[in-house]
Structure formats: C-alpha cells, structure tokens
Amino acid sequence: MVSLLGSLQKYPSLYLLTVWVLAISLLTGCGAASALSPNPPAPWSPSANDFRFQGVGAGMSTMGKFSINVNGGAAESYGAMWGSPLELGSGACGVPSTGYQDCTCFLNIYNFIPAGATNVTDTYVTGPLTDLNNFPNVTEGSFNLSENNLVIRSLDVQPANDGFAVAYLSSPSVGIFSPSFQHMQLSNLQAFATSEGLQGRVVTALSLDSSTTAYVFSYGWSNDTNSVYEASVVSVTVDTLGATTQNLASQGYVITAFGAGGNPSFGMFVVGTRLKGSSVPRAIFVSSPDRPSDSQYYEQGYVDVAVVLNAPTPTSGTRIWVVEK
C-alpha cells in the first residue's frame, strides 16, 4: 500500500489515471446495482373501514365461515362478523312467480373482521321492490337502509316477483357514508361511474330490472374527501366474468360492484374502481364450481367480491366465486 501511494505521488499522471479508473468502476457498479430488480411496488389498499371496497386490501383471514339463506321478507344481521355479497344470477326465485316471499338469497358469513375495522355488522335485508323505490325512506322491520353509517355493497332486484334484497356493512364509528340511489339507462352506467369517481365516490351495488335499465348505489365517505377514483364498467356473461375480473385486477382495479338481473336475459355488469393512477396489479382468483381453497385463498387475505348462482333449471346449477385481495 505504501509503495502504491509513493508511486502515485511520484507520477501525477498515474494518479489521475487511477482516479479515472476508480470513478468508472464506481459508476459501473452503481449501474449494475440499479439494474437489479427491486421489490415490486405494493398495490394501493383502501382503509379497512372503507366498506365501499368490500374488504379488499384489508389482509384479513376469512377462514371460518358458515352458509345461510335469507328468504324473501326476512332479514339477518351479524355483529363482529364479515359476510359475502349476495349470490346473484338465475335461480333465486321460484318459477312461476308467487311474490318476493318466494325468493331466497344464499350467503356466507365469516367469523373474522379486518384488523383496524371498528364495530362491523354484516346485514342482509329483503322486501318488496315498491319499498326500495322510496329510497332514502326505506325501513324494513328494524333496518333503516338510509342510515349514514352503512354501505349497501350488493343488490338484487326481482321485478317479476316485486322483490329486492341488499347486503350491507355498517359501523357506528367509522364516519359518514353518503348514499346516492339512481334508476338509469344501462348506456349511462360508465359515464355515471366515471363522474362519481371524479368526486371521490364509488359505485358499490347495481341490479338490472330490465334489459335497458338498472338500479345503482354509490357512496362517498367523510373520511375520504380528497381521493379521485377511476372506474371501469364492463358487461359480462357467466362465461366471461372470470376473464373480465382478472383483467380488471391486472390493471389495479378493485371489484366494487357486481350486478345481475332477475331475468338472466337482462345481463350482468361488473364495476372496477381504483385510486387514480394506481395501476399495480391486484391478486384475484376465480373458482367454479367449488368454493376456493380455504388454506390457499381465504386465510391469505382474499375476500369475496362477486358470487354467481347459475341455476338455469331447478335441478341444475353451479356457483362461481371471485375473490380478490
């Protein structure tokens, strides 16, 4: 080392050459380090208390579950639990129609809620469609659907049976959710969802009551007044639901609404919502005909975002689950 320093002092040109070589080496080394693949960015995750996003991103385990059905005219409510959206599609109501009491909603209830979520209650309410048309003045039994501490995250209207069903999440301590309830042309769905997103609002539920019209719920949240969201509304079928939701998740969208109609010919729509500019892919899985593996998905933070009950006849049917995290 001493001899090297002596040589550098004796021959200044050698000193300059050595400095230049070291500089190039350092720059090359930095370049090589930057070329290494860093950890990929994490997808944007909503607050666990923002019920508009169905628990996606909350990282909760939904391993423990039990299945129930709610008959037309009835309601079920579960404190300190998390539930699935309504199973939508053909087969919910009896044929021929005898009224909304002849309809049945199938559900899964989970024994866990997300860390950070506060006083969550999971509720399912059914009733006559004429009552829903009076929103925001809708009370079915002891359940007031227009309260400002809840988000209706799933809707099924059955016009032939004059019935409806909703699934909602609520809490008295997570701020105020402000609802909007619309009956609109299907051709206006995308424009409406886009406009709502620009105002920080999210489409959370829809259901078709004809081949050209739908009921739509959207919500703002008092704890989220500065966000701007992007929304994508896509028409789907039983055969394309999987590919469509996977494509939306690959672009960073959370599935915030899935809607079908009482008559299968009315069609189906899915709504994806993401924070503006947040395009990091999200994990999603589509399973049919059996429920996804508990250990592989439900204990890994996936939650139900859409469930299809496809029962074209009373003796045939299958279910499709879409889970996302």
Buried (B, 14 or more C-beta within 10 A) or exposed (E): EEEEEEEBEEEEEEBEEBEEEEEEEEEEEEEEEEEEEEEEEEBBBBBBBBBBBBBBBBBBBBBEBEEEEBBBBBBBBBEEBBBBBBBBBBBBBBEEBEBBBBBBBBBBBBBBBBEEBEBBBBBBBBBBBEBBEEBEEBBBEEBEBBBEBBBBBBBBBBBBBBBBBBBBBBBEEBBEBEBBBBEBEBEBBBEBBBEBBEBBBBBBBBBBBBEEBBBBBBBBBEEBEEBEBBBBBBEBEBEBBBEBBBBBBBBBBBBBBBBBBBBBEBBBBBBBBBBEEBBEEBBBBBBBEEBBEBEEBBBBBBBBBBBBBBBEEEEEBBBBBBBBB
